[in-house]
Amino acid sequence: MHACSTEHLTLLEDQLRGRPYHEAELWFAKITRTMAQHHYGISMADLSRETGLDLNQLEAGALWITRLHCAPHSAARDRGAA
């Protein structure tokens, strides 16, 4: 998401404040930020330590973006569309 002006940024902030919040979204952000600092990879144990998340939270955070992006495709498939 990008804002092209101060007014646009304010509009985006208002929209984001009004949407449902999911903890897994925060976990995904922590995972992404930490992994970006480790260009050659990071073990799950180190990722857990650096993010402060347990393995269940790491999994939920990783799945959050998948569910978000795949949900429209899954719904279309369920209705018989491809």
Helices and strands as residue ranges (DSSP letters): H 6-17, H 23-36, H 44-51, H 55-78
